[in-house]
Amino acid sequence: MSVVDLRSDTVTQPTAAMRAAMLDARLGDDVFGDDPTVNALQQRIAELLGKEAALFVPSGTQGNLVAIMSHCARGDEYIVGQMAHTYRWEGGGAAVLGSVQPQPLAHQPDGTLALADIEAAIKPDDAHFARSRLLTLENTIGGKLLPMAYITDATALARRRGLATHLDGARLFNAAVALGGDAKAQARAIADHFDTVSVCFSKGLGAPVGSALVGTHELIGRAHRWRKMLGGGMRQAGVLAAAALHALDHHVERLADDHALARRLADGLAGLPGVTVEPPQTNIVFVDLHGERAAGALPHLTTRGVLATGSLYGQAQRLRFVTHLDVNAVGVGRAIAALREHLTA
């Protein structure tokens, strides 16, 4: 039985064309700064997002960590959402390794942080408090798109209060595609509001490894030093950078296909007994199951060759399905049929 893997868009396999690009990559030694493919990727993503410089890093977690540590000193704090990756899902790295205190805030239903909450969280210049230095946002956040008007207002508030701004843009291009129009122009429009942006190549863009951090020459220089301390110096990394370059050329606009499949999945599950579906804005579908059959849903899906993730969410069993370039309409149909079978048997 073939498997329909909807656990995450991180499970994608490199396409044949991407593998060919990796095989043909020109290589050097990135620690010496002479890997031509890494250098080409860093220049390309910096220019695409309208920044001076970029740093290729092994993971989005490291990209966010070196960004926070480059913006903040020991004893500083960053303001962040309770469900943001930079606070909840990245091992507490900023606090443990950077001695940077997080100030987490509750999210609004649309994934934003209330402007009044951000304002109230900024500490006065007083020795009793950590120094507020950075606002970090995430787009998309739980598959939700941050409205451009909100991004404008939140980053303007941060600047007015003397804070730098960082965007965890792990799925930045999903957000850009969801805005409509020229996806790369929209990605730059989002990035224009932030001092630094991290972007993953290994999620919806389908590369096997790698992220990038973009910002000013000065900040990227500091981030490069932190990357080295954190063990992120790489040698013939061009074999990975080639996959990211291929993804930028071929896998951005096609994210619209993933979004359409997510809507198809949501529509197919809506109306089932004991099911609440959160209408997807991008490629992530959350499904809440109620009732006695909820707990057995994931095991049943697995027996039908459908993989998803799940957790308790209040009184419900919440399932998460993520569409990506290795999922097609047939696979989505199998997922719908398998969950229907379990809930209506």
C-alpha positions as CSV (number, residue, x, y, z in Angstrom):
1,M,0.0,0.0,0.0
2,S,1.4,3.4,-0.9
3,V,1.5,5.9,1.9
4,V,-0.2,9.4,1.8
5,D,2.0,11.3,4.2
6,L,0.2,14.4,5.4
7,R,2.2,14.8,8.7
8,S,4.1,17.9,7.4
9,D,5.5,19.5,4.3
10,T,8.9,18.6,5.7
11,V,8.5,15.0,4.5
12,T,8.9,15.9,0.8
13,Q,11.4,14.0,-1.3
14,P,13.6,15.9,-3.8
15,T,12.2,15.8,-7.3
16,A,14.3,14.2,-10.1
17,A,15.1,17.6,-11.4
18,M,16.2,18.8,-8.0
19,R,18.4,15.8,-7.6
20,A,20.0,16.5,-11.0
21,A,20.7,20.1,-9.9
22,M,22.3,18.8,-6.7
23,L,24.4,16.4,-8.7
24,D,25.6,19.1,-11.0
25,A,26.3,21.8,-8.3
26,R,29.6,23.6,-8.4
27,L,31.2,23.2,-5.0
28,G,33.8,24.8,-2.8
29,D,34.3,25.1,1.0
30,D,31.7,27.4,2.6
31,V,33.7,27.8,5.8
32,F,36.3,29.5,3.6
33,G,33.5,31.4,1.8
34,D,34.3,30.0,-1.6
35,D,31.4,27.6,-2.3
36,P,30.0,29.3,-5.4
37,T,26.5,27.7,-5.2
38,V,26.1,28.7,-1.5
39,N,27.2,32.2,-2.4
40,A,24.8,32.3,-5.4
41,L,21.9,31.2,-3.1
42,Q,22.7,33.8,-0.4
43,Q,22.9,36.6,-3.0
44,R,19.7,35.3,-4.7
45,I,17.5,35.1,-1.5
46,A,18.9,38.4,-0.2
47,E,18.0,40.2,-3.4
48,L,14.6,38.5,-3.7
49,L,13.6,39.7,-0.2
50,G,15.2,43.1,-0.6
51,K,17.9,42.8,2.0
52,E,21.7,43.4,1.9
53,A,22.9,39.9,2.8
54,A,21.9,36.4,3.6
55,L,23.3,33.4,5.5
56,F,22.6,29.8,4.6
57,V,21.9,27.7,7.7
58,P,21.1,24.0,8.2
59,S,17.6,24.6,9.7
60,G,14.9,27.1,10.4
61,T,15.5,26.6,14.1
62,Q,19.1,27.7,13.7
63,G,18.1,30.6,11.5
64,N,15.7,31.9,14.1
65,L,18.2,31.3,16.9
66,V,21.1,33.2,15.3
67,A,18.7,36.0,14.4
68,I,17.6,36.4,18.0
69,M,21.1,36.2,19.3
70,S,22.3,38.7,16.8
71,H,19.6,41.2,17.7
72,C,19.7,40.7,21.5
73,A,22.4,40.6,24.1
74,R,22.5,38.6,27.4
75,G,19.7,39.9,29.6
76,D,17.6,41.3,26.8
77,E,14.2,39.9,25.8
78,Y,12.2,39.2,22.7
79,I,8.4,39.6,22.5
80,V,6.8,36.5,20.9
81,G,3.5,34.6,20.5
82,Q,2.8,31.7,22.9
83,M,2.4,29.3,19.9
84,A,5.3,30.8,17.8
85,H,8.0,28.4,16.8
86,T,10.7,30.7,18.2
87,Y,9.1,30.3,21.6
88,R,7.4,27.0,21.9
89,W,8.9,24.6,19.4
90,E,12.6,25.3,19.2
91,G,13.9,23.9,22.5
92,G,14.1,27.2,24.4
93,G,17.4,27.9,22.5
94,A,17.3,31.6,22.8
95,A,17.0,31.4,26.6
96,V,19.3,28.4,27.1
97,L,22.1,29.4,24.6
98,G,21.6,33.1,24.3
99,S,20.5,34.1,27.7
100,V,17.7,36.1,26.0
101,Q,14.4,36.1,27.8
102,P,11.2,35.4,25.9
103,Q,8.1,37.4,26.7
104,P,5.3,35.3,25.3
105,L,1.9,36.8,24.5
106,A,-1.5,35.1,23.8
107,H,-2.5,34.9,20.1
108,Q,-5.7,36.4,18.8
109,P,-7.9,33.9,16.8
110,D,-6.4,35.0,13.5
111,G,-2.9,34.3,14.8
112,T,-1.9,37.9,15.4
113,L,-0.7,39.4,18.7
114,A,-2.9,42.3,19.8
115,L,-1.1,45.6,19.4
116,A,-2.2,46.7,22.9
117,D,-0.6,43.5,24.3
118,I,2.7,44.2,22.4
119,E,2.7,47.8,23.7
120,A,2.0,46.7,27.3
121,A,4.8,44.0,27.2
122,I,7.5,46.5,26.3
123,K,9.5,47.1,29.5
124,P,10.5,50.5,30.8
125,D,14.2,51.3,31.0
126,D,14.6,50.1,34.6
127,A,17.2,47.7,36.1
128,H,14.3,45.6,37.5
129,F,13.4,44.4,34.0
130,A,15.0,42.6,31.1
131,R,15.6,45.0,28.2
132,S,12.9,44.7,25.5
133,R,14.8,44.6,22.2
134,L,13.0,42.5,19.6
135,L,9.5,41.7,18.3
136,T,9.3,38.4,16.5
137,L,6.3,37.4,14.4
138,E,5.6,34.3,12.3
139,N,3.9,34.1,8.9
140,T,2.2,31.8,8.3
141,I,1.3,31.0,11.9
142,G,-0.5,27.6,12.2
143,G,-1.3,27.9,8.5
144,K,-2.9,31.3,9.0
145,L,-1.8,34.4,7.0
146,L,-1.0,37.5,8.9
147,P,-2.8,40.4,7.2
148,M,-0.5,43.0,5.6
149,A,-2.2,45.8,7.4
150,Y,-1.4,44.1,10.7
151,I,2.2,43.5,9.8
152,T,2.5,47.2,8.9
153,D,1.0,48.3,12.2
154,A,2.9,45.8,14.4
155,T,6.3,46.6,13.0
156,A,5.6,50.3,13.1
157,L,4.8,50.0,16.8
158,A,8.0,48.1,17.4
159,R,10.1,50.8,15.6
160,R,8.4,53.6,17.4
161,R,9.3,51.9,20.7
162,G,12.9,51.2,19.7
163,L,12.5,47.4,19.0
164,A,14.0,45.5,16.1
165,T,11.8,43.1,14.2
166,H,12.3,39.5,13.1
167,L,10.0,37.4,11.0
168,D,10.0,33.6,11.2
169,G,9.1,33.1,7.6
170,A,9.4,29.3,7.5
171,R,6.4,29.3,5.2
172,L,6.9,32.8,3.9
173,F,6.2,31.8,0.3
174,N,2.9,30.1,1.3
175,A,1.9,33.4,2.8
176,A,3.0,35.2,-0.4
177,V,1.1,32.9,-2.6
178,A,-2.0,33.2,-0.4
179,L,-1.9,37.0,-0.9
180,G,-2.4,36.6,-4.6
181,G,-0.5,38.2,-7.5
182,D,3.2,37.9,-8.0
183,A,4.3,35.6,-5.2
184,K,7.9,36.7,-5.1
185,A,6.9,40.4,-5.1
186,Q,4.5,39.6,-2.3
187,A,7.3,37.9,-0.3
188,R,9.5,41.0,-0.7
189,A,6.6,43.2,0.4
190,I,6.2,41.2,3.6
191,A,10.0,41.1,4.2
192,D,10.3,44.9,3.7
193,H,8.6,45.4,7.1
194,F,11.2,43.4,9.1
195,D,14.9,43.9,9.9
196,T,15.5,40.1,9.5
197,V,13.6,37.3,8.0
198,S,14.3,33.5,8.1
199,V,12.9,31.4,5.4
200,C,12.9,27.6,5.0
201,F,13.6,25.8,1.8
202,S,12.8,22.3,3.3
203,K,9.1,22.8,3.9
204,G,6.7,23.6,1.1
205,L,9.5,24.5,-1.3
206,G,10.6,20.8,-1.2
207,A,14.4,21.0,-0.6
208,P,15.8,18.3,1.6
209,V,17.7,20.6,4.0
210,G,18.3,24.3,4.6
211,S,17.1,27.7,5.5
212,A,18.3,31.2,5.1
213,L,18.4,34.3,7.3
214,V,18.4,37.7,5.5
215,G,19.2,41.2,6.9
216,T,21.9,43.9,6.8
217,H,25.5,43.1,6.2
218,E,26.3,44.0,9.8
219,L,23.7,41.7,11.3
220,I,24.4,38.8,9.0
221,G,28.1,39.2,10.0
222,R,27.1,38.7,13.6
223,A,24.8,35.8,12.7
224,H,27.7,34.1,10.8
225,R,29.7,34.2,14.0
226,W,26.9,32.7,16.0
227,R,26.3,30.0,13.4
228,K,29.9,29.0,13.8
229,M,29.6,28.8,17.6
230,L,26.4,26.7,17.3
231,G,28.2,24.2,15.0
232,G,26.6,25.3,11.8
233,G,29.7,25.7,9.7
234,M,29.4,23.6,6.6
235,R,31.9,22.6,3.9
236,Q,30.7,21.5,0.4
237,A,27.2,22.9,1.3
238,G,26.6,23.8,-2.4
239,V,25.0,20.4,-2.9
240,L,22.3,21.5,-0.6
241,A,22.2,25.1,-1.8
242,A,21.6,23.8,-5.3
243,A,18.3,22.2,-4.1
244,A,17.2,25.5,-2.6
245,L,18.0,27.4,-5.8
246,H,16.0,24.9,-7.8
247,A,13.1,25.3,-5.4
248,L,13.1,29.1,-5.8
249,D,13.0,28.7,-9.6
250,H,10.4,25.9,-9.8
251,H,8.5,25.4,-6.5
252,V,7.1,28.8,-5.4
253,E,4.1,29.4,-7.7
254,R,3.1,25.7,-7.4
255,L,2.3,26.2,-3.7
256,A,-1.1,27.3,-4.9
257,D,-1.7,23.7,-5.8
258,D,-1.1,22.7,-2.2
259,H,-3.5,25.4,-1.0
260,A,-6.2,24.1,-3.3
261,L,-5.7,20.5,-2.1
262,A,-6.0,21.7,1.5
263,R,-9.3,23.3,0.7
264,R,-10.4,20.1,-1.1
265,L,-9.5,18.1,2.0
266,A,-11.4,20.5,4.3
267,D,-14.5,20.5,2.1
268,G,-14.4,16.7,2.0
269,L,-14.4,16.4,5.8
270,A,-16.9,19.1,6.6
271,G,-20.2,17.9,7.8
272,L,-19.1,14.6,9.1
273,P,-20.6,13.7,12.5
274,G,-18.6,15.1,15.4
275,V,-16.2,16.9,13.1
276,T,-15.2,20.6,13.1
277,V,-13.0,21.8,10.3
278,E,-11.0,25.0,10.4
279,P,-11.2,26.4,6.9
280,P,-7.5,26.5,5.6
281,Q,-5.9,29.7,4.4
282,T,-2.8,27.9,3.0
283,N,-1.7,24.3,3.2
284,I,-2.5,23.2,6.8
285,V,-5.9,21.8,7.8
286,F,-6.9,21.4,11.4
287,V,-9.8,19.0,12.1
288,D,-11.3,18.6,15.6
289,L,-13.0,15.3,16.4
290,H,-15.5,14.9,19.2
291,G,-17.1,11.7,20.5
292,E,-16.1,8.2,21.4
293,R,-14.5,7.4,18.0
294,A,-12.2,10.5,18.1
295,A,-9.3,8.8,19.9
296,G,-9.1,6.0,17.3
297,A,-8.9,8.2,14.3
298,L,-5.2,8.3,13.9
299,P,-4.6,4.6,14.2
300,H,-7.4,3.9,11.7
301,L,-5.9,6.3,9.2
302,T,-2.5,4.6,9.6
303,T,-4.1,1.2,8.7
304,R,-5.3,2.8,5.5
305,G,-1.9,4.2,4.6
306,V,-2.7,7.8,5.6
307,L,-0.4,9.6,8.0
308,A,-1.3,12.7,10.0
309,T,-0.5,14.2,13.4
310,G,-2.8,14.7,16.3
311,S,-3.1,16.0,19.9
312,L,-5.7,16.8,22.5
313,Y,-7.2,20.3,22.0
314,G,-9.5,21.1,24.9
315,Q,-12.1,18.3,24.8
316,A,-11.4,17.4,21.2
317,Q,-8.9,15.3,19.4
318,R,-7.3,17.7,16.9
319,L,-5.8,16.3,13.7
320,R,-3.4,18.2,11.5
321,F,-3.1,17.5,7.8
322,V,-0.4,19.3,5.7
323,T,-0.5,19.2,1.9
324,H,2.7,19.5,-0.2
325,L,4.3,18.6,-3.5
326,D,4.3,14.8,-2.8
327,V,0.5,14.8,-2.3
328,N,-2.1,14.8,-5.1
329,A,-5.9,14.8,-5.4
330,V,-5.9,10.9,-5.3
331,G,-4.1,11.0,-1.9
332,V,-6.4,13.6,-0.5
333,G,-9.4,11.5,-1.6
334,R,-7.9,8.5,0.2
335,A,-7.6,10.6,3.4
336,I,-11.2,11.8,3.2
337,A,-12.5,8.3,2.5
338,A,-10.5,6.8,5.4
339,L,-11.7,9.3,8.0
340,R,-15.3,9.0,6.7
341,E,-15.0,5.3,7.0
342,H,-13.9,5.5,10.7
343,L,-16.4,8.1,11.8
344,T,-19.5,6.7,10.0
345,A,-18.9,2.9,10.5
